[in-house]
């Protein structure tokens, strides 16, 4: 059921820095937001943008989402 969805987003950064020609991460994030909005779904949490790479860990048994970036771990 759509009402039970918990949607989180991570990534959409600029791994090549601010000079990235195509701004792929920014464009992907814009498309994601439009797609969710058209389907009446809101993001509960997000960690997007920046130039640092991220690794996303998702624990299926608990639903916990953890982001590792630059040696630090944070819950999303």
C-alpha positions as CSV (number, residue, x, y, z in Angstrom):
1,X,0.0,0.0,0.0
2,X,1.3,3.4,-0.9
3,X,0.4,4.8,2.5
4,X,2.9,2.4,4.1
5,X,5.8,3.5,1.9
6,X,8.9,5.1,3.5
7,X,11.0,6.7,0.8
8,X,14.5,7.9,1.3
9,X,17.1,9.2,-1.2
10,X,20.8,9.2,-1.2
11,X,23.4,10.2,-3.8
12,X,22.9,12.6,-6.7
13,X,26.2,14.2,-6.0
14,X,28.8,15.8,-8.2
15,X,31.7,13.3,-8.1
16,X,33.7,15.4,-10.6
17,X,33.2,18.6,-8.6
18,X,31.2,21.8,-9.4
19,X,32.6,21.9,-12.9
20,X,30.7,18.7,-13.9
21,X,29.5,19.4,-17.4
22,X,26.3,17.4,-17.5
23,X,25.2,17.7,-13.8
24,X,23.8,14.2,-13.9
25,X,23.3,13.9,-10.2
26,X,21.3,17.1,-10.0
27,X,19.2,16.1,-13.0
28,X,18.5,12.6,-11.5
29,X,17.4,14.2,-8.3
30,X,15.0,16.6,-10.1
31,X,13.5,13.7,-12.0
32,X,13.1,11.7,-8.8
33,X,11.3,14.5,-7.1
34,X,9.0,15.0,-10.0
35,X,8.2,11.3,-10.3
36,X,7.4,11.0,-6.6
37,X,5.3,14.2,-6.6
38,X,3.3,13.0,-9.6
39,X,2.5,9.8,-7.6
40,X,1.7,11.7,-4.4
41,X,4.7,10.2,-2.5
42,X,7.0,12.3,-0.3
43,X,10.6,11.7,0.7
44,X,10.9,11.0,4.4
45,X,14.7,11.6,4.4
46,X,17.5,12.4,2.0
47,X,21.2,12.9,1.8
48,X,22.0,14.3,-1.7
49,X,24.4,16.5,-3.4
50,X,28.0,17.3,-2.6
51,X,31.1,15.8,-4.0
52,X,31.8,13.0,-1.6
53,X,31.0,9.4,-2.6
54,X,28.5,7.4,-0.5
55,X,27.8,3.8,0.3
56,X,24.2,2.9,1.3
57,X,23.5,0.0,3.7
58,X,20.0,-1.1,4.0
59,X,19.0,-3.7,6.7
60,X,15.9,-5.5,5.5
61,X,15.1,-6.9,8.9
62,X,14.9,-3.5,10.6
63,X,14.4,-1.1,7.7
64,X,17.4,0.9,8.9
65,X,19.3,2.9,6.3
66,X,22.9,3.9,7.0
67,X,25.1,6.1,4.8
68,X,28.9,5.7,4.9
69,X,30.8,8.7,3.5
70,X,34.3,9.9,4.3
71,X,34.8,7.4,7.1
72,X,31.7,8.5,8.9
73,X,28.4,6.6,9.2
74,X,25.0,8.3,9.6
75,X,21.5,7.0,9.8
76,X,19.2,8.3,7.1
